[in-house]
Structures are given as C-alpha cells and as structure tokens.
Amino acid sequence: MKPLLLSHFTATSCIGRGLDATLDALRHARGGLAPCDFERADLDTWIGAVDDVDAQPVRADLADFECRNNRLAQLGLVQDGFDAGVAAAVARYGAARVGVFVGTSTAGILETERAYQRRDPASGALPADFRYAHTHNPYSPAAFVRAYFALRGPAMAISSACSSGAKVFGSARRMIEAGLIDAAVVGGVDSLCLTTLYGFNSLELLSRRPCRPFDVARDGISIGEAAAFALVERVPDPPAALDGNAILLLGIGESSDAHHMSSPHPEGLGARVAIEQALASASLGANDIDYVNLHGTATPSNDAAESRAVGALFARTPCSSTKGATGHTLGAAGALEAVVAALALREQFVPAGVNTTQPDPALAADYVLASRDTRVRAALSNSFGFGGTNCSLILGRADHARR
C-alpha cells in the first residue's frame, strides 16, 4: 500500500489529556486505573475513567449530541491543536474532501440507560428529551465529529468490538486510495456505561485488581474509556520533502476468523493472518519491527492466543500492552494504541507494561517491564475483537520508510 501521513494525532484517557500527559505517564509507567465508582455500578473491579468528562457540555450548536460519549470526543478533539490541524486540512482540500471514520462499541448507550431509568411509570414511554439518533446510535460519534468540523466528506462509524478503533484506518485508506477524499479524521471513542461493565461482569472477564496483561497471574480485564484521533493524509510529493521525524501508516492487515462469539481462536490464527497482511502491505519483514503494542487484554485465553500469533512470527521483539495503564478502552483501544505506537516512534522509546510483574513464561513474548529509550523505526499495533475480528497496523518513521 502507499503510506499515509499521520499529520496530527492526539489521545485522552485515564492516564491524561493530550500527548504530553500520555507520554509522561507511559515513560514513568504510571497507570490511571482506580476502584470502580461509576454511577450505580456495584462491582468489585477497577476502571479507567477520564477526569471531568461531564464538566464541559458539547458545543452549544451541537446540543442534540449531548451525552458522555460525545463530551469525551470533544475533549479529545481540542487537545494538542488537533482541531486546528483539521481546520488547516479543510482549508487545503475543502470540506467535501475530508472524511470521518470513528470506531466505537457502545457509543452513547449511557443516555439510553438513563432514559430507561426515567420512563413514564404509567405508560413506560421514554422521556421526550431522549435523542437516540444523536447519542446511542453507533453512528453518533462519527456524525458528531463531522458536524463539529462542518465536514462534508464521507463519514462512517465502525463497530466491530475491540478492533473498531484500528479498522477505521483501513476504511480511510481505501477511501483515499480510491480518490474519493484527500484526508480523513480517524479515531475511536468509547465511554464508560453500565451495559459494558455489567456485560463483561456476566462473562466473568472482569478482574478484581488492576489488570495484568501477559502476567502469570492475569485474571481479567479492567475497563477504561478514551478518545483518540489522527488526521491521515496523502504523503506530500515529493516524499523527500517530508520531515524525517514524521509518522507514517505503512501497513494494515485485517481478518475475521469467526472462531467464537467471545473467544479468540486458541492458536491465534486470525490474529496471525492480520499481522502477516500488515507486514506484506508494508513490504516489511518481522525483523523490521522494533516494537509490538500487544492487544494484551489480560485474560488467560486472549493473551495466550495472541502470544502464539506473535511468537510464530517474531523473535525477541520488545512487546508490551498499555492496557495495564489505560484499561481496555474497547472500541477506542485500536486508535488509542495506534497513538501510543506513534509516540514510541516519535520519542524513540518502548513503553512498559504497567502492573505486570511476572510475565508468563508460557507466553512467547519479550515483555517489557520498564520503559526504556531505544531505536524504534517501525511499530506494530494489534487490535483483536469479539467474533474474531482482527486488525493490525504498522506505523513507521518517515526517515526509515524512505530507506
């Protein structure tokens, strides 16, 4: 595939708002998980909540979109000058030539939960001020971002469970290569809600401790929330004019093994196919990858399956899962961790796997326990979801890609 430029990117999660806070937390292996105190959730687990999401309503002209998920999206969009970067892209290409692709798992379902709590006791009718289309509808975050920037290009929501925030890069790439757009806002937004918390609790997948990916004692996930975005554009012509520190999207791999509704293929076959496709589309070999950001959910079966996929292709490549710091942000995870990979490339370091103290010796991974400065020219980010929907992204530095 032709590389795409990540001209701007940003992330907001429980470890901080924006790139500086995120980088500081990653460098110092500082996590953001805390005991669950989310509204009406009586659960013995830990969560990764973003501070003060409800402090700032959505912009007045977008009041119909008012919900926690879109407030979190707006909070992410104004970090790191991302909104100004999108405005500059609109000035270059025109509003009709900038697309929007946003991943989410539940969008603003919290608004529906609250609406059901306020049903009319006699008729059971939902309150008149409930706006499903602008809040709970999976398309809501994409529609909100499109309206926020007054864009007129194609817009799409991806809701493929935990691969959603990674698969948006593939959708944007296809639209750009087809000549339909010149740039795209891609990302993922997922916020805490009771459906998610109690749903994963019913599957017996929640840990009672901060999650420990790839640890010998791992016993489940910690759910978080996040908003992460990137502006992807065609690489300028001539490419030699590009800053060598620029971050490029080099490869994408997608697969759907459909092994089971909620469990991965035990040998990680679908995951391996996605990784192999990403390497092939980037024209790279496994030895060219300097860091792997693992999907690493901290459940016994998911980490074991991913280990088999990664171990079949990579020999002693440094790996870590940043979900120990941020929690599993579900539909936003792929976008959040793509930004983590971009930071690793930009800052030339490998982030530690927070909370993991004793990597499982049965898992084939060179798991990083302490963040360290090192050469990172190309990084792989894995995102694998329910139903066997898998996506792997390869990002690289422009100076390395030219060579």
C-alpha positions in Angstrom: 0.0 0.0 0.0 1.0 3.6 -0.4 2.0 5.1 3.0 -0.3 7.7 4.6 0.9 10.6 6.7 -0.3 11.0 10.3 0.0 14.8 10.2 -1.7 15.2 13.6 -2.7 12.8 16.4 -3.9 13.0 20.0 -5.1 10.8 22.8 -7.1 11.3 26.0 -7.6 8.5 28.6 -7.4 7.9 32.3 -3.6 8.5 32.1 -4.0 12.0 30.9 -5.4 14.5 28.4 -3.3 15.0 25.3 0.1 13.7 24.2 2.3 15.3 26.8 0.4 13.8 29.7 0.1 10.5 27.9 3.8 10.4 27.2 4.8 11.3 30.8 2.6 8.5 32.2 4.0 6.0 29.7 7.6 6.9 30.3 7.2 6.6 34.1 5.0 3.5 33.9 2.1 5.3 35.7 -1.3 3.9 35.3 -4.7 5.5 35.7 -6.9 2.7 37.0 -8.9 3.1 40.2 -11.6 1.1 42.1 -14.9 1.3 40.3 -17.1 4.2 41.5 -19.1 4.6 38.3 -22.7 5.6 38.8 -25.0 2.7 40.0 -22.2 0.1 39.3 -21.8 -2.0 42.4 -18.9 -4.1 41.1 -15.6 -5.2 42.7 -13.4 -4.2 39.8 -11.1 -1.4 38.6 -11.9 1.1 35.9 -10.0 3.8 33.8 -12.3 6.9 34.0 -11.3 10.2 32.4 -11.5 13.0 34.9 -14.2 15.7 34.5 -15.7 14.4 31.3 -19.1 15.9 32.4 -17.6 19.3 33.3 -17.9 20.7 29.7 -21.0 20.2 27.6 -20.8 19.8 23.9 -20.7 23.0 21.8 -24.0 24.9 22.0 -24.8 24.5 18.3 -24.4 20.7 18.7 -26.6 20.3 21.8 -28.6 17.5 20.2 -25.5 15.4 20.5 -25.2 15.9 24.3 -24.0 12.7 26.0 -20.9 11.4 27.9 -19.5 9.8 24.7 -19.6 12.9 22.6 -18.4 15.1 25.5 -15.4 12.7 25.7 -15.0 13.0 21.9 -15.0 16.8 22.1 -12.5 16.7 25.0 -10.2 14.7 22.8 -10.6 16.9 19.7 -9.4 20.0 21.4 -6.1 18.5 22.7 -2.7 19.0 21.0 -4.0 21.5 18.5 -5.8 18.7 16.7 -8.9 20.8 15.9 -6.6 23.4 14.3 -4.9 20.7 12.3 -8.2 19.6 10.9 -9.2 23.2 10.1 -6.0 23.6 8.1 -6.7 20.4 6.2 -10.2 21.7 5.3 -8.5 24.9 4.0 -6.2 22.8 1.8 -8.6 20.3 0.5 -12.1 21.6 1.0 -14.7 20.2 3.5 -16.0 17.7 0.9 -12.6 16.1 0.6 -12.1 15.3 4.3 -13.7 12.1 5.6 -14.6 10.9 9.1 -14.1 7.3 10.3 -14.7 6.7 14.0 -14.7 3.4 16.0 -16.9 2.7 19.0 -18.5 -0.2 20.7 -21.5 1.3 22.5 -21.4 5.0 21.5 -23.7 6.9 23.9 -25.7 4.0 25.3 -25.4 5.5 28.8 -28.0 8.0 27.6 -30.4 5.1 26.9 -29.7 3.6 30.3 -30.6 6.9 31.9 -33.6 7.3 29.7 -35.0 3.9 30.8 -34.5 5.0 34.4 -36.8 8.0 33.7 -39.5 6.1 31.8 -43.1 7.2 32.5 -44.3 4.9 35.3 -47.8 4.6 33.8 -47.1 4.2 30.0 -43.4 3.1 30.1 -42.7 5.8 27.5 -39.1 7.1 27.2 -38.7 10.8 28.1 -39.4 13.3 25.3 -35.9 14.7 25.5 -34.2 11.4 24.7 -32.4 11.6 21.3 -31.4 8.1 20.3 -30.1 9.1 16.8 -27.6 11.7 18.2 -26.4 9.7 21.3 -26.9 5.9 21.4 -26.8 5.3 17.7 -23.4 3.8 16.8 -23.1 6.4 14.1 -23.4 9.2 16.7 -19.7 9.8 17.3 -18.9 10.0 13.6 -21.8 12.3 13.0 -20.7 14.5 15.9 -17.1 14.8 14.7 -18.3 15.5 11.1 -20.7 18.2 12.5 -18.0 19.6 14.8 -15.7 20.4 11.9 -18.5 21.1 9.4 -17.1 18.4 7.1 -18.9 17.2 4.0 -16.9 14.2 3.0 -18.0 10.6 3.6 -18.4 9.6 7.2 -18.6 6.1 8.8 -18.8 4.5 12.2 -17.0 1.2 12.7 -18.4 -1.0 15.5 -16.5 -4.3 15.3 -15.9 -4.6 19.1 -12.3 -4.1 20.2 -10.9 -3.8 16.7 -13.1 -0.8 15.8 -10.6 2.0 16.6 -7.9 0.2 14.4 -10.2 -0.7 11.5 -11.0 2.9 10.8 -7.5 3.4 9.4 -8.3 0.7 6.8 -11.6 2.4 5.8 -9.9 5.8 5.5 -7.0 4.3 3.5 -9.4 2.7 1.0 -11.3 5.9 0.5 -8.1 7.9 -0.1 -6.7 5.3 -2.5 -10.0 5.3 -4.4 -9.6 9.1 -4.9 -12.8 9.9 -3.0 -11.0 12.0 -0.3 -7.6 13.5 0.3 -7.6 13.3 4.1 -9.5 11.8 7.0 -10.2 12.2 10.6 -9.9 8.7 12.1 -10.2 7.6 15.7 -12.1 5.9 18.4 -14.3 7.0 21.2 -15.8 4.8 23.9 -17.1 5.9 27.3 -18.0 4.0 30.5 -21.5 2.7 30.8 -23.4 0.1 32.9 -24.1 -2.1 29.9 -20.4 -2.6 29.3 -19.4 -3.0 32.9 -22.2 -5.5 33.8 -21.9 -7.2 30.4 -18.2 -8.1 30.9 -19.0 -9.0 34.5 -21.6 -11.5 33.3 -18.9 -13.1 31.1 -16.7 -13.4 34.2 -14.0 -11.4 32.5 -13.5 -8.5 35.0 -10.5 -8.6 37.3 -10.8 -7.6 40.9 -7.4 -6.0 40.6 -5.8 -3.6 38.1 -5.4 -5.8 35.0 -2.1 -7.5 34.5 -1.5 -8.3 30.8 0.7 -11.3 30.0 1.3 -11.8 33.7 1.4 -15.4 35.0 -1.4 -14.3 37.5 -3.5 -12.4 34.9 -7.2 -12.9 35.6 -9.3 -10.5 33.6 -9.7 -7.0 32.2 -10.1 -3.5 33.6 -12.5 -1.4 31.5 -11.5 2.1 30.6 -12.6 5.0 28.4 -10.8 7.1 25.8 -10.9 9.4 22.8 -8.1 9.1 20.4 -7.8 10.7 16.9 -5.4 11.0 14.0 -5.5 13.1 10.8 -4.3 11.0 7.9 -3.4 12.5 4.6 -1.6 11.6 1.4 2.2 11.7 1.7 3.3 15.0 0.0 5.0 14.9 -3.3 8.0 14.7 -3.5 8.2 12.4 -0.4 11.8 13.6 0.2 10.4 16.9 1.4 8.8 15.1 4.3 10.3 15.7 7.8 12.2 12.5 8.7 10.5 12.5 12.2 7.0 12.4 10.6 4.9 9.3 11.4 3.5 7.2 8.5 0.9 4.5 8.3 2.8 1.8 6.4 0.7 -1.3 6.6 -2.8 -2.6 7.5 -3.9 -6.2 8.0 -7.5 -7.3 8.7 -9.0 -10.8 9.2 -12.2 -12.4 10.5 -11.7 -15.9 11.8 -15.2 -16.1 13.4 -14.0 -18.8 15.7 -16.3 -17.9 18.6 -18.5 -15.1 19.6 -16.4 -14.0 22.6 -13.2 -16.2 22.5 -10.3 -16.0 20.1 -9.0 -18.9 18.0 -6.9 -20.7 20.6 -3.9 -20.8 18.2 -4.4 -17.1 17.2 -4.8 -18.0 13.6 -6.9 -15.0 12.7 -4.6 -12.7 14.6 -1.6 -14.1 12.8 -3.3 -13.6 9.4 -3.9 -9.9 10.2 -0.2 -9.4 11.3 1.0 -11.2 8.1 -1.2 -9.0 5.9 0.1 -5.8 7.7 3.7 -6.9 7.1 3.0 -7.7 3.5 1.2 -4.4 2.8 4.1 -2.5 4.3 6.6 -4.6 2.3 8.4 -5.3 5.6 9.6 -8.5 7.4 9.1 -9.3 11.0 12.7 -8.4 11.7 11.9 -4.8 10.6 9.5 -4.3 13.5 11.2 -2.8 16.6 8.1 -2.7 19.0 4.8 -4.6 19.2 2.0 -2.9 21.1 0.0 -6.0 22.1 -3.7 -6.2 22.2 -3.0 -7.7 25.7 -6.4 -7.7 27.4 -5.1 -9.7 30.5 -7.5 -12.6 30.1 -5.9 -16.0 30.1 -7.2 -17.1 26.7 -6.7 -13.8 24.8 -3.1 -13.3 25.9 -2.3 -16.9 25.2 -3.8 -16.8 21.7 -2.0 -13.5 20.8 1.2 -14.9 22.2 1.0 -17.8 19.7 0.3 -15.5 16.8 3.2 -13.1 17.7 5.6 -15.9 18.7 5.1 -17.6 15.4 6.4 -14.5 13.5 8.7 -12.5 15.9 11.9 -13.5 17.7 12.6 -11.4 20.8 10.9 -8.2 19.5 10.1 -6.0 22.5 6.4 -6.1 23.3 4.0 -4.6 25.9 0.3 -3.9 26.4 -0.5 -0.5 27.6 -4.0 -1.6 28.8 -2.4 -2.1 32.2 -2.2 1.7 32.3 -5.3 2.8 30.5 -7.6 -0.2 30.9 -9.3 -1.8 27.9 -11.0 1.1 26.2 -12.9 -1.3 23.8 -13.9 0.5 20.6 -11.3 3.2 21.2 -8.5 0.9 22.0 -7.2 0.5 18.5 -7.0 4.2 18.0 -5.5 4.9 21.4 -2.8 2.3 21.0 -2.0 3.5 17.4 -1.3 6.8 19.0 0.9 5.1 21.6 2.8 3.4 18.8 3.2 6.8 17.1 4.6 8.2 20.4 7.0 5.4 20.7 8.3 6.2 17.2 8.4 9.9 17.7 10.1 9.7 21.1 12.3 6.6 20.4 11.3 4.6 23.4 9.4 1.4 24.3 6.6 1.8 27.0 6.4 -0.6 29.9 3.5 -2.9 30.6 2.1 -1.4 33.7 1.0 -3.7 36.6 2.7 -6.8 35.0 5.4 -8.0 37.4 6.0 -11.6 36.4 5.5 -12.3 32.6 4.0 -15.7 32.0 6.9 -17.9 30.8 4.5 -19.9 28.7 3.8 -16.9 26.5 6.3 -16.3 23.6 6.9 -12.6 24.1 9.8 -10.4 25.1 7.6 -8.4 27.5 8.9 -5.0 28.6 8.6 -4.3 32.3 10.4 -1.0 32.4 10.1 1.8 29.8 13.4 2.3 28.0 14.9 4.5 25.3 15.8 2.6 22.2 15.7 2.7 18.4 12.1 2.3 17.1 11.8 2.6 13.3 8.6 0.6 12.8 6.0 -0.5 15.3 3.1 -2.9 15.1 -0.2 -2.4 17.0 -2.6 -5.2 17.4 -6.4 -5.0 18.0 -8.5 -8.1 18.2 -12.2 -8.2 18.9 -15.2 -10.4 19.7 -16.3 -12.6 16.9 -12.7 -13.0 15.6 -12.5 -9.5 14.0 -8.8 -8.7 13.9 -6.8 -5.7 12.8 -3.0 -5.0 12.9 -1.4 -1.6 12.0 2.2 -0.9 11.1 3.5 2.7 11.7 6.9 3.9 10.9 9.2 6.9 10.8 9.5 8.7 7.5 13.3 8.6 7.6 13.2 4.8 7.9 10.4 4.4 5.3 12.5 6.3 2.7 15.3 3.8 3.2 
